[in-house]
Amino acid sequence: MRSRYHIRQTDVAPYSPANHTGTRNFRLVGPETVGAKNVEVIVGEIERGKGALPHAHPGIEQVCYLLEGEAHVEVAGEKFELKPGEACFFPADAVHLFVVTSERAKVLVIYSPPYGEDPARVRRPG
């Protein structure tokens, strides 16, 4: 019998998130996979030079934990390089971007509350 709380990346279909380039996301934990109401967990696979264009999530906090590769990150005017084993935090409403600088990268992304790829829950600067 399959557990309703045990999720494998191979069990979920990948999708290309809005406002991102060269990215395949796998939603592991969310309302549709395990019934989570207050958190969403995603694994993203991103190509070199690609990633998230500048945007913000009104009312949604986001954490990115880099599993593989390297990335350039900007959040609320702060810029830094992210390496495997490091995390960054995007406060709700803060404009941010995430660009892969290595050949490819794998990132664990956590949203609270769940983003659910809802276009109404993203804001682009300008």
Residue pairs with C-beta under 8 A, 6 or more apart in sequence:
4 34
4 35
5 34
7 28
7 29
7 33
7 34
9 26
9 28
9 43
12 26
12 27
12 28
12 33
13 26
14 24
14 25
14 26
14 45
15 24
15 25
15 27
15 117
16 23
16 24
16 25
17 23
17 25
17 44
17 52
17 117
18 117
18 119
18 122
19 52
19 53
19 55
19 122
19 124
20 46
20 50
20 51
20 52
20 53
21 50
21 51
21 53
22 46
22 47
22 48
22 49
22 50
22 51
22 100
23 44
23 45
23 46
23 47
23 50
23 51
23 52
24 44
24 45
24 46
25 42
25 43
25 44
25 45
25 109
26 42
26 43
26 44
26 45
27 33
27 40
27 41
27 42
28 41
28 42
28 43
29 36
29 39
29 40
29 41
30 36
30 40
30 41
30 114
30 116
31 37
31 40
31 114
31 116
36 114
37 113
37 114
38 112
38 113
38 114
39 110
39 111
39 112
39 113
39 114
40 110
40 111
40 112
40 113
40 114
40 115
40 116
41 108
41 109
41 110
42 108
42 109
42 110
42 111
43 67
43 106
43 107
43 108
43 109
44 105
44 106
44 107
44 108
44 109
45 104
45 105
45 106
46 69
46 71
46 98
46 100
46 104
46 105
46 106
46 107
47 100
47 104
48 100
48 101
48 102
48 103
48 104
49 99
49 100
49 101
50 99
50 100
51 71
51 97
51 98
51 99
51 100
51 105
52 96
52 97
52 98
52 99
53 97
53 124
54 74
54 95
54 96
54 97
54 124
54 125
55 95
55 96
55 97
55 122
55 123
55 124
55 125
56 90
56 93
56 94
56 95
56 96
56 122
56 123
56 124
56 125
57 90
57 92
57 93
57 111
57 115
57 121
57 122
57 123
58 92
58 93
58 121
58 122
58 123
59 92
59 93
59 113
59 121
60 92
60 111
60 112
60 113
60 115
60 121
61 89
61 90
61 91
61 92
61 111
61 112
62 89
62 90
62 96
62 109
62 110
62 111
62 115
63 87
63 88
63 89
63 90
63 109
63 110
64 73
64 82
64 87
64 88
64 90
64 98
64 107
64 108
64 109
65 86
65 87
65 107
65 108
65 109
65 110
66 82
66 83
66 84
66 85
66 86
66 87
66 105
66 106
66 107
67 84
67 105
67 106
67 107
67 108
68 84
68 104
68 105
68 106
69 84
69 100
69 101
69 102
69 103
69 104
69 105
69 106
69 107
70 81
70 82
70 83
70 84
70 100
70 101
70 102
70 105
71 81
71 82
71 98
71 99
71 100
71 101
71 102
71 105
71 107
72 79
72 80
72 81
72 82
72 97
72 98
72 99
72 101
73 79
73 80
73 81
73 82
73 88
73 96
73 97
73 98
73 99
74 96
74 97
75 88
75 89
75 90
75 91
75 94
75 95
75 96
76 91
76 94
76 95
76 96
80 88
81 101
82 88
88 98
90 96
93 123
95 125
98 107
115 121
115 122
